[in-house]
Amino acid sequence: MVPFIIFMLIVAPMWLILHYRSKRQVSQGLSEKEYFQLSELAETADKMAERIKTLEAILDVESPNWRDKT
């Protein structure tokens, strides 16, 4: 019975406070810094995709069967 009382008086309130604090942070969305980082990552990914397309086009001209080698 004593462990249950200790749990209800100490652990449960802390658990609830931490749970609802994390829920509030998630519902607030991205911060300005996180949004900026996400935008930079998306821009970098777009540039990399364009470079990959260019490299594949070059390989298709220089070595038409390069895709079959993988």
N, CA, C and O atoms as a Tinker XYZ file with bonds, in Angstrom:
   280  protein
     1  N      0.816000   -1.189000    0.000000    73     2
     2  CA     0.000000    0.000000    0.000000    64     1     3
     3  C      0.872000    1.269000    0.000000    63     2     4     5
     4  O      0.510000    2.264000   -0.629000    81     3
     5  N      1.983000    1.240000    0.681000    73     3     6
     6  CA     2.870000    2.401000    0.767000    64     5     7
     7  C      3.449000    2.769000   -0.609000    63     6     8     9
     8  O      3.488000    3.953000   -0.942000    81     7
     9  N      3.899000    1.799000   -1.420000    73     7    10
    10  CA     4.408000    2.172000   -2.748000    64     9    11
    11  C      3.338000    2.857000   -3.608000    63    10    12    13
    12  O      3.642000    3.778000   -4.366000    81    11
    13  N      2.104000    2.407000   -3.488000    73    11    14
    14  CA     1.022000    3.027000   -4.254000    64    13    15
    15  C      0.821000    4.486000   -3.818000    63    14    16    17
    16  O      0.640000    5.363000   -4.663000    81    15
    17  N      0.852000    4.742000   -2.535000    73    15    18
    18  CA     0.676000    6.103000   -2.023000    64    17    19
    19  C      1.824000    6.990000   -2.477000    63    18    20    21
    20  O      1.602000    8.131000   -2.882000    81    19
    21  N      3.050000    6.480000   -2.413000    73    19    22
    22  CA     4.213000    7.248000   -2.874000    64    21    23
    23  C      4.079000    7.544000   -4.368000    63    22    24    25
    24  O      4.360000    8.653000   -4.824000    81    23
    25  N      3.648000    6.540000   -5.113000    73    23    26
    26  CA     3.450000    6.732000   -6.552000    64    25    27
    27  C      2.429000    7.839000   -6.803000    63    26    28    29
    28  O      2.673000    8.735000   -7.612000    81    27
    29  N      1.300000    7.784000   -6.124000    73    27    30
    30  CA     0.226000    8.758000   -6.338000    64    29    31
    31  C      0.616000   10.165000   -5.876000    63    30    32    33
    32  O      0.136000   11.146000   -6.443000    81    31
    33  N      1.455000   10.282000   -4.881000    73    31    34
    34  CA     1.816000   11.599000   -4.360000    64    33    35
    35  C      3.011000   12.231000   -5.064000    63    34    36    37
    36  O      3.112000   13.456000   -5.127000    81    35
    37  N      3.916000   11.413000   -5.594000    73    35    38
    38  CA     5.149000   11.962000   -6.172000    64    37    39
    39  C      5.230000   11.706000   -7.674000    63    38    40    41
    40  O      5.366000   12.649000   -8.454000    81    39
    41  N      5.149000   10.463000   -8.081000    73    39    42
    42  CA     5.404000   10.106000   -9.476000    64    41    43
    43  C      4.272000   10.553000  -10.394000    63    42    44    45
    44  O      4.527000   11.158000  -11.436000    81    43
    45  N      3.039000   10.267000  -10.027000    73    43    46
    46  CA     1.907000   10.589000  -10.900000    64    45    47
    47  C      1.809000   12.081000  -11.212000    63    46    48    49
    48  O      1.654000   12.427000  -12.383000    81    47
    49  N      1.892000   12.991000  -10.230000    73    47    50
    50  CA     1.819000   14.418000  -10.578000    64    49    51
    51  C      2.954000   14.870000  -11.504000    63    50    52    53
    52  O      2.731000   15.640000  -12.438000    81    51
    53  N      4.176000   14.383000  -11.237000    73    51    54
    54  CA     5.293000   14.747000  -12.111000    64    53    55
    55  C      5.064000   14.221000  -13.526000    63    54    56    57
    56  O      5.341000   14.912000  -14.506000    81    55
    57  N      4.562000   13.009000  -13.622000    73    55    58
    58  CA     4.279000   12.388000  -14.905000    64    57    59
    59  C      3.257000   13.214000  -15.670000    63    58    60    61
    60  O      3.442000   13.482000  -16.857000    81    59
    61  N      2.195000   13.616000  -15.013000    73    59    62
    62  CA     1.154000   14.412000  -15.665000    64    61    63
    63  C      1.683000   15.776000  -16.103000    63    62    64    65
    64  O      1.382000   16.228000  -17.207000    81    63
    65  N      2.463000   16.432000  -15.255000    73    63    66
    66  CA     3.020000   17.738000  -15.599000    64    65    67
    67  C      3.915000   17.627000  -16.834000    63    66    68    69
    68  O      3.794000   18.422000  -17.766000    81    67
    69  N      4.804000   16.652000  -16.838000    73    67    70
    70  CA     5.710000   16.482000  -17.979000    64    69    71
    71  C      4.950000   16.092000  -19.247000    63    70    72    73
    72  O      5.296000   16.536000  -20.342000    81    71
    73  N      3.937000   15.278000  -19.099000    73    71    74
    74  CA     3.137000   14.854000  -20.253000    64    73    75
    75  C      2.450000   16.052000  -20.907000    63    74    76    77
    76  O      2.546000   16.230000  -22.121000    81    75
    77  N      1.765000   16.869000  -20.123000    73    75    78
    78  CA     1.036000   17.992000  -20.698000    64    77    79
    79  C      1.968000   19.109000  -21.154000    63    78    80    81
    80  O      1.618000   19.861000  -22.063000    81    79
    81  N      3.128000   19.233000  -20.553000    73    79    82
    82  CA     4.111000   20.206000  -21.034000    64    81    83
    83  C      4.591000   19.812000  -22.429000    63    82    84    85
    84  O      4.708000   20.665000  -23.309000    81    83
    85  N      4.869000   18.526000  -22.632000    73    83    86
    86  CA     5.320000   18.081000  -23.957000    64    85    87
    87  C      4.202000   18.197000  -24.976000    63    86    88    89
    88  O      4.468000   18.517000  -26.135000    81    87
    89  N      2.961000   17.948000  -24.583000    73    87    90
    90  CA     1.825000   18.113000  -25.496000    64    89    91
    91  C      1.700000   19.567000  -25.939000    63    90    92    93
    92  O      1.429000   19.833000  -27.109000    81    91
    93  N      1.893000   20.504000  -25.026000    73    91    94
    94  CA     1.788000   21.916000  -25.344000    64    93    95
    95  C      2.889000   22.320000  -26.320000    63    94    96    97
    96  O      2.637000   23.087000  -27.250000    81    95
    97  N      4.104000   21.814000  -26.120000    73    95    98
    98  CA     5.207000   22.155000  -27.012000    64    97    99
    99  C      4.964000   21.627000  -28.411000    63    98   100   101
   100  O      5.296000   22.292000  -29.392000    81    99
   101  N      4.391000   20.441000  -28.514000    73    99   102
   102  CA     4.110000   19.861000  -29.821000    64   101   103
   103  C      3.019000   20.657000  -30.529000    63   102   104   105
   104  O      3.094000   20.866000  -31.739000    81   103
   105  N      2.015000   21.099000  -29.792000    73   103   106
   106  CA     0.906000   21.819000  -30.418000    64   105   107
   107  C      1.298000   23.217000  -30.863000    63   106   108   109
   108  O      0.608000   23.809000  -31.693000    81   107
   109  N      2.394000   23.765000  -30.330000    73   107   110
   110  CA     2.830000   25.097000  -30.719000    64   109   111
   111  C      3.447000   25.113000  -32.112000    63   110   112   113
   112  O      3.537000   26.177000  -32.724000    81   111
   113  N      3.864000   23.987000  -32.618000    73   111   114
   114  CA     4.438000   23.921000  -33.948000    64   113   115
   115  C      5.924000   24.225000  -33.942000    63   114   116   117
   116  O      6.588000   24.145000  -32.909000    81   115
   117  N      6.432000   24.573000  -35.113000    73   115   118
   118  CA     7.859000   24.836000  -35.271000    64   117   119
   119  C      8.200000   26.248000  -34.814000    63   118   120   121
   120  O      7.438000   27.192000  -35.016000    81   119
   121  N      9.359000   26.360000  -34.197000    73   119   122
   122  CA     9.854000   27.694000  -33.848000    64   121   123
   123  C     10.404000   28.344000  -35.118000    63   122   124   125
   124  O     10.519000   27.695000  -36.158000    81   123
   125  N     10.740000   29.621000  -35.024000    73   123   126
   126  CA    11.269000   30.329000  -36.192000    64   125   127
   127  C     12.599000   29.717000  -36.640000    63   126   128   129
   128  O     12.858000   29.582000  -37.836000    81   127
   129  N     13.431000   29.352000  -35.672000    73   127   130
   130  CA    14.726000   28.742000  -35.990000    64   129   131
   131  C     14.535000   27.386000  -36.667000    63   130   132   133
   132  O     15.216000   27.081000  -37.646000    81   131
   133  N     13.620000   26.576000  -36.157000    73   131   134
   134  CA    13.357000   25.266000  -36.752000    64   133   135
   135  C     12.779000   25.405000  -38.157000    63   134   136   137
   136  O     13.123000   24.631000  -39.050000    81   135
   137  N     11.903000   26.390000  -38.356000    73   135   138
   138  CA    11.330000   26.625000  -39.679000    64   137   139
   139  C     12.422000   27.034000  -40.663000    63   138   140   141
   140  O     12.425000   26.584000  -41.809000    81   139
   141  N     13.354000   27.888000  -40.222000    73   139   142
   142  CA    14.462000   28.316000  -41.068000    64   141   143
   143  C     15.340000   27.127000  -41.446000    63   142   144   145
   144  O     15.731000   26.983000  -42.604000    81   143
   145  N     15.653000   26.266000  -40.454000    73   143   146
   146  CA    16.469000   25.083000  -40.722000    64   145   147
   147  C     15.761000   24.144000  -41.693000    63   146   148   149
   148  O     16.393000   23.577000  -42.585000    81   147
   149  N     14.460000   23.979000  -41.522000    73   147   150
   150  CA    13.692000   23.118000  -42.425000    64   149   151
   151  C     13.706000   23.674000  -43.848000    63   150   152   153
   152  O     13.823000   22.921000  -44.814000    81   151
   153  N     13.588000   24.988000  -43.969000    73   151   154
   154  CA    13.634000   25.618000  -45.293000    64   153   155
   155  C     14.993000   25.415000  -45.953000    63   154   156   157
   156  O     15.071000   25.128000  -47.148000    81   155
   157  N     16.061000   25.565000  -45.176000    73   155   158
   158  CA    17.404000   25.344000  -45.714000    64   157   159
   159  C     17.586000   23.900000  -46.165000    63   158   160   161
   160  O     18.159000   23.646000  -47.224000    81   159
   161  N     17.101000   22.956000  -45.367000    73   159   162
   162  CA    17.221000   21.540000  -45.733000    64   161   163
   163  C     16.430000   21.228000  -46.998000    63   162   164   165
   164  O     16.891000   20.462000  -47.845000    81   163
   165  N     15.252000   21.810000  -47.131000    73   163   166
   166  CA    14.447000   21.582000  -48.333000    64   165   167
   167  C     15.147000   22.152000  -49.562000    63   166   168   169
   168  O     15.142000   21.534000  -50.627000    81   167
   169  N     15.748000   23.332000  -49.415000    73   167   170
   170  CA    16.478000   23.946000  -50.516000    64   169   171
   171  C     17.688000   23.101000  -50.910000    63   170   172   173
   172  O     17.957000   22.911000  -52.096000    81   171
   173  N     18.409000   22.600000  -49.923000    73   171   174
   174  CA    19.567000   21.738000  -50.184000    64   173   175
   175  C     19.137000   20.456000  -50.885000    63   174   176   177
   176  O     19.805000   20.000000  -51.814000    81   175
   177  N     18.033000   19.879000  -50.448000    73   175   178
   178  CA    17.529000   18.646000  -51.075000    64   177   179
   179  C     17.139000   18.900000  -52.530000    63   178   180   181
   180  O     17.388000   18.057000  -53.393000    81   179
   181  N     16.533000   20.049000  -52.809000    73   179   182
   182  CA    16.173000   20.382000  -54.194000    64   181   183
   183  C     17.409000   20.520000  -55.070000    63   182   184   185
   184  O     17.432000   20.049000  -56.207000    81   183
   185  N     18.453000   21.182000  -54.522000    73   183   186
   186  CA    19.700000   21.330000  -55.277000    64   185   187
   187  C     20.337000   19.972000  -55.545000    63   186   188   189
   188  O     20.832000   19.721000  -56.643000    81   187
   189  N     20.324000   19.097000  -54.540000    73   187   190
   190  CA    20.914000   17.767000  -54.717000    64   189   191
   191  C     20.135000   16.958000  -55.750000    63   190   192   193
   192  O     20.738000   16.247000  -56.554000    81   191
   193  N     18.819000   17.056000  -55.742000    73   191   194
   194  CA    18.008000   16.334000  -56.725000    64   193   195
   195  C     18.326000   16.808000  -58.133000    63   194   196   197
   196  O     18.411000   16.002000  -59.059000    81   195
   197  N     18.500000   18.109000  -58.296000    73   195   198
   198  CA    18.841000   18.652000  -59.615000    64   197   199
   199  C     20.219000   18.171000  -60.058000    63   198   200   201
   200  O     20.413000   17.840000  -61.227000    81   199
   201  N     21.177000   18.131000  -59.130000    73   199   202
   202  CA    22.521000   17.634000  -59.460000    64   201   203
   203  C     22.487000   16.164000  -59.850000    63   202   204   205
   204  O     23.186000   15.749000  -60.775000    81   203
   205  N     21.685000   15.381000  -59.154000    73   203   206
   206  CA    21.569000   13.956000  -59.476000    64   205   207
   207  C     20.991000   13.770000  -60.867000    63   206   208   209
   208  O     21.457000   12.923000  -61.629000    81   207
   209  N     19.975000   14.559000  -61.202000    73   207   210
   210  CA    19.401000   14.477000  -62.552000    64   209   211
   211  C     20.446000   14.806000  -63.607000    63   210   212   213
   212  O     20.526000   14.139000  -64.638000    81   211
   213  N     21.249000   15.836000  -63.350000    73   211   214
   214  CA    22.293000   16.227000  -64.294000    64   213   215
   215  C     23.335000   15.127000  -64.441000    63   214   216   217
   216  O     23.739000   14.795000  -65.556000    81   215
   217  N     23.774000   14.558000  -63.316000    73   215   218
   218  CA    24.772000   13.480000  -63.377000    64   217   219
   219  C     24.218000   12.254000  -64.093000    63   218   220   221
   220  O     24.939000   11.617000  -64.860000    81   219
   221  N     22.968000   11.915000  -63.862000    73   219   222
   222  CA    22.369000   10.774000  -64.553000    64   221   223
   223  C     22.267000   11.031000  -66.048000    63   222   224   225
   224  O     22.460000   10.117000  -66.850000    81   223
   225  N     21.964000   12.267000  -66.429000    73   223   226
   226  CA    21.898000   12.598000  -67.855000    64   225   227
   227  C     23.277000   12.460000  -68.500000    63   226   228   229
   228  O     23.400000   11.943000  -69.610000    81   227
   229  N     24.301000   12.921000  -67.804000    73   227   230
   230  CA    25.668000   12.782000  -68.324000    64   229   231
   231  C     26.041000   11.308000  -68.450000    63   230   232   233
   232  O     26.597000   10.895000  -69.467000    81   231
   233  N     25.740000   10.517000  -67.428000    73   231   234
   234  CA    26.048000    9.086000  -67.482000    64   233   235
   235  C     25.271000    8.378000  -68.577000    63   234   236   237
   236  O     25.800000    7.469000  -69.217000    81   235
   237  N     24.021000    8.780000  -68.808000    73   235   238
   238  CA    23.232000    8.165000  -69.885000    64   237   239
   239  C     23.875000    8.393000  -71.245000    63   238   240   241
   240  O     23.815000    7.520000  -72.111000    81   239
   241  N     24.494000    9.560000  -71.443000    73   239   242
   242  CA    25.147000    9.865000  -72.722000    64   241   243
   243  C     26.476000    9.134000  -72.833000    63   242   244   245
   244  O     26.774000    8.542000  -73.871000    81   243
   245  N     27.280000    9.171000  -71.769000    73   243   246
   246  CA    28.621000    8.599000  -71.837000    64   245   247
   247  C     28.653000    7.085000  -71.684000    63   246   248   249
   248  O     29.497000    6.420000  -72.284000    81   247
   249  N     27.750000    6.537000  -70.894000    73   247   250
   250  CA    27.721000    5.097000  -70.654000    64   249   251
   251  C     26.257000    4.647000  -70.550000    63   250   252   253
   252  O     25.705000    4.569000  -69.453000    81   251
   253  N     25.641000    4.354000  -71.684000    73   251   254
   254  CA    24.199000    4.064000  -71.694000    64   253   255
   255  C     23.769000    2.896000  -70.814000    63   254   256   257
   256  O     22.619000    2.862000  -70.377000    81   255
   257  N     24.639000    1.951000  -70.544000    73   255   258
   258  CA    24.246000    0.767000  -69.763000    64   257   259
   259  C     24.671000    0.857000  -68.307000    63   258   260   261
   260  O     24.774000   -0.173000  -67.642000    81   259
   261  N     24.918000    2.035000  -67.799000    73   259   262
   262  CA    25.397000    2.166000  -66.420000    64   261   263
   263  C     24.351000    1.735000  -65.396000    63   262   264   265
   264  O     24.704000    1.299000  -64.300000    81   263
   265  N     23.091000    1.851000  -65.733000    73   263   266
   266  CA    22.027000    1.470000  -64.782000    64   265   267
   267  C     21.932000   -0.045000  -64.627000    63   266   268   269
   268  O     21.515000   -0.535000  -63.578000    81   267
   269  N     22.308000   -0.776000  -65.643000    73   267   270
   270  CA    22.239000   -2.247000  -65.596000    64   269   271
   271  C     23.350000   -2.846000  -64.727000    63   270   272   273
   272  O     23.254000   -4.011000  -64.342000    81   271
   273  N     24.380000   -2.098000  -64.415000    73   271   274
   274  CA    25.519000   -2.599000  -63.658000    64   273   275
   275  C     25.256000   -2.689000  -62.163000    63   274   276   277
   276  O     26.040000   -3.311000  -61.447000    81   275
   277  N     24.181000   -2.089000  -61.671000    73   275   278
   278  CA    23.908000   -2.121000  -60.230000    64   277   279
   279  C     23.106000   -3.302000  -59.823000    63   278   280
   280  O     22.799000   -3.462000  -58.641000    81   279
